[in-house]
């Protein structure tokens, strides 16, 4: 009986480990950037299994931002690698044929950044998705199952978290936002309390407010 219990527990442990997903994600998943400014997007990996290489393509809204460069992250630090920064097409809004792999023996099992992509915002306001596609992770023998999480960048000329536009982020902005909590805003962003322009007043809007609380602007 004891042997059966040990066998069942071993099987369950193996099942849980195998079902844990490897993750490729944009970090942070949502950020604000001023129009005309340059900034970095980090593509992060959280592996549940050893990883030897990765590949991906990235798309974005070329009317809102332009890609400047693609650099390797820290994920494969300490190993010799063969890295391709891919091909940037700022007309189509794509970066294709990005990949990196460890040369020779070795793999990585700890989280880290796969890529750092530098962008510059154009003069328009709005939200651009940072979309990862045609992506893959491999070990020494083949592709690994994984999840992919995209991100968004919101561009602004004023300060969208200054909900009442008085130059100070305080209880008045919070009160306005809380007063419309869970409301739907159509079209998205047409009311100042829809700070992240997603059409719903929720914890994301309040989170942005809290992160800028007590800031003042001229």
C-alpha positions as CSV (number, residue, x, y, z in Angstrom):
1,X,0.0,0.0,0.0
2,X,2.8,2.4,0.9
3,X,4.5,1.7,-2.4
4,X,1.3,2.6,-4.3
5,X,1.0,5.9,-2.4
6,X,4.6,6.8,-3.1
7,X,4.1,5.9,-6.8
8,X,1.0,8.1,-7.0
9,X,2.6,11.0,-5.3
10,X,5.6,10.7,-7.6
11,X,3.3,10.7,-10.6
12,X,1.4,13.7,-9.3
13,X,4.6,15.6,-8.7
14,X,5.8,14.8,-12.2
15,X,2.4,15.8,-13.6
16,X,2.5,19.2,-11.9
17,X,6.1,19.9,-13.0
18,X,5.3,19.0,-16.6
19,X,2.1,21.1,-16.6
20,X,3.9,24.3,-15.4
21,X,4.1,26.6,-18.4
22,X,7.3,28.2,-19.7
23,X,6.4,31.9,-20.2
24,X,7.6,34.5,-22.6
25,X,6.2,38.0,-21.7
26,X,6.6,41.7,-22.2
27,X,7.7,43.4,-19.0
28,X,6.1,45.6,-17.7
29,X,2.9,44.5,-19.3
30,X,1.5,48.0,-19.4
31,X,3.5,51.3,-19.3
32,X,3.1,55.0,-20.0
33,X,5.5,56.9,-22.2
34,X,5.6,60.5,-23.3
35,X,5.4,61.1,-27.0
36,X,8.8,61.7,-28.5
37,X,10.7,59.9,-25.8
38,X,12.9,56.8,-26.2
39,X,12.4,53.8,-23.9
40,X,13.1,50.1,-23.5
41,X,10.8,47.2,-23.7
42,X,12.0,44.0,-22.0
43,X,11.0,40.6,-23.2
44,X,11.3,38.3,-20.2
45,X,11.3,34.5,-19.8
46,X,10.2,32.4,-16.8
47,X,11.2,28.9,-17.6
48,X,9.7,25.8,-15.9
49,X,12.1,23.6,-17.9
50,X,15.7,24.1,-19.1
51,X,16.0,26.4,-22.1
52,X,18.8,26.3,-24.7
53,X,17.4,28.7,-27.4
54,X,14.6,31.0,-28.3
55,X,13.1,32.7,-31.4
56,X,10.4,35.3,-32.0
57,X,9.0,38.1,-34.0
58,X,7.6,41.3,-32.6
59,X,4.9,43.6,-34.0
60,X,3.9,47.1,-33.0
61,X,1.9,50.1,-34.2
62,X,4.3,52.1,-36.5
63,X,2.1,55.2,-36.3
64,X,2.8,55.5,-32.6
65,X,6.4,54.3,-32.2
66,X,9.5,53.3,-34.1
67,X,12.0,50.5,-33.2
68,X,15.6,51.5,-32.8
69,X,17.5,48.5,-31.7
70,X,17.3,44.9,-30.3
71,X,19.9,43.8,-27.8
72,X,20.3,40.5,-25.9
73,X,19.1,40.4,-22.3
74,X,20.8,38.6,-19.4
75,X,19.0,35.2,-19.8
76,X,22.1,33.5,-21.4
77,X,24.7,35.3,-19.5
78,X,27.8,33.2,-18.8
79,X,27.3,31.1,-22.0
80,X,28.7,31.6,-25.5
81,X,25.7,32.3,-27.8
82,X,24.8,33.0,-31.4
83,X,22.5,36.0,-31.4
84,X,20.4,37.6,-34.1
85,X,18.9,41.0,-33.5
86,X,16.5,40.4,-36.4
87,X,15.3,42.8,-39.1
88,X,13.5,46.0,-38.1
89,X,10.8,47.3,-40.5
90,X,9.4,50.5,-39.1
91,X,7.0,50.9,-42.0
92,X,5.3,47.6,-41.4
93,X,5.8,47.7,-37.6
94,X,7.6,44.4,-37.3
95,X,10.9,43.0,-36.1
96,X,11.4,39.5,-37.6
97,X,14.0,36.7,-37.3
98,X,15.1,37.4,-33.7
99,X,16.8,34.4,-32.1
100,X,19.5,33.4,-29.6
101,X,21.0,30.0,-28.7
102,X,23.7,28.6,-26.5
103,X,26.7,27.3,-28.4
104,X,27.8,23.9,-27.2
105,X,26.6,22.4,-23.9
106,X,24.4,24.2,-21.4
107,X,20.9,25.5,-20.7
108,X,19.1,27.9,-18.4
109,X,16.4,27.2,-15.8
110,X,16.2,30.6,-14.0
111,X,14.1,33.6,-15.1
112,X,15.7,36.4,-17.0
113,X,15.4,38.9,-19.8
114,X,15.7,37.5,-23.4
115,X,15.7,40.8,-25.2
116,X,15.8,44.6,-24.7
117,X,14.1,46.5,-27.5
118,X,14.6,50.2,-27.7
119,X,11.7,52.3,-29.1
120,X,11.0,56.0,-29.7
121,X,7.4,57.3,-29.5
122,X,6.1,59.4,-32.4
123,X,4.1,62.6,-31.9
124,X,0.7,60.8,-31.7
125,X,-1.1,59.7,-28.5
126,X,-2.7,56.3,-28.2
127,X,-2.0,52.7,-27.2
128,X,0.3,50.3,-29.1
129,X,0.4,46.6,-28.4
130,X,3.8,45.0,-28.3
131,X,2.8,41.6,-29.8
132,X,5.1,38.6,-29.7
133,X,4.4,36.0,-32.4
134,X,6.1,33.0,-34.2
135,X,7.9,32.5,-30.9
136,X,9.5,29.4,-29.5
137,X,11.7,28.0,-26.7
138,X,13.8,24.9,-27.1
139,X,15.9,22.5,-25.1
140,X,18.6,20.2,-26.5
141,X,16.0,18.0,-28.4
142,X,13.0,20.1,-29.4
143,X,10.5,22.8,-28.8
144,X,8.9,23.4,-25.4
145,X,5.3,24.2,-24.6
146,X,5.0,27.8,-23.4
147,X,2.6,30.7,-22.9
148,X,3.1,34.2,-24.4
149,X,2.0,37.4,-22.8
150,X,1.9,40.6,-24.9
151,X,2.2,44.1,-23.5
152,X,0.9,47.7,-24.2
153,X,2.4,51.1,-24.3
154,X,0.2,54.2,-23.8
155,X,1.6,57.5,-25.2
156,X,0.6,60.8,-23.7
157,X,1.4,64.5,-24.1
158,X,-0.2,65.7,-20.8
159,X,-0.4,63.6,-17.7
160,X,-3.4,61.2,-17.9
161,X,-3.3,60.4,-14.2
162,X,-4.0,64.1,-13.4
163,X,-7.7,63.3,-13.7
164,X,-9.0,66.8,-12.8
165,X,-6.1,68.6,-14.6
166,X,-5.1,70.8,-11.7
167,X,-1.4,69.9,-11.7
168,X,-1.5,67.8,-8.5
169,X,-2.1,64.1,-8.1
170,X,-4.1,63.9,-4.9
171,X,-7.3,62.7,-3.2
172,X,-9.4,64.6,-5.7
173,X,-8.1,62.5,-8.6
174,X,-8.7,59.4,-6.6
175,X,-12.2,60.4,-5.6
176,X,-13.2,61.0,-9.2
177,X,-11.8,57.7,-10.3
178,X,-13.3,55.7,-7.4
179,X,-16.6,57.5,-8.1
180,X,-16.7,55.9,-11.5
181,X,-15.3,52.5,-10.5
182,X,-16.5,49.6,-12.7
183,X,-18.1,51.9,-15.2
184,X,-17.7,51.3,-18.9
185,X,-16.3,54.1,-20.9
186,X,-17.2,54.3,-24.6
187,X,-15.2,55.0,-26.6
188,X,-12.2,54.1,-24.4
189,X,-10.4,57.1,-23.1
190,X,-13.3,59.5,-23.7
191,X,-13.5,60.2,-19.9
192,X,-10.4,61.2,-17.9
193,X,-11.0,58.5,-15.2
194,X,-10.4,55.8,-17.9
195,X,-6.6,56.4,-17.4
196,X,-5.3,53.4,-19.2
197,X,-7.8,53.8,-22.1
198,X,-9.2,50.2,-21.9
199,X,-12.8,51.2,-21.7
200,X,-13.3,50.1,-18.0
201,X,-12.6,52.0,-14.8
202,X,-10.9,49.4,-12.6
203,X,-7.9,48.6,-10.5
204,X,-5.4,49.4,-13.3
205,X,-6.5,53.0,-13.3
206,X,-6.3,53.2,-9.5
207,X,-2.9,51.5,-9.6
208,X,-1.5,54.2,-12.0
209,X,-3.0,57.0,-9.7
210,X,-1.3,55.5,-6.6
211,X,2.1,55.2,-8.4
212,X,2.0,59.0,-9.1
213,X,0.3,60.2,-5.9
214,X,1.5,63.6,-4.6
215,X,3.3,64.4,-7.9
216,X,2.9,68.0,-9.1
217,X,3.3,69.4,-12.6
218,X,3.7,73.0,-13.9
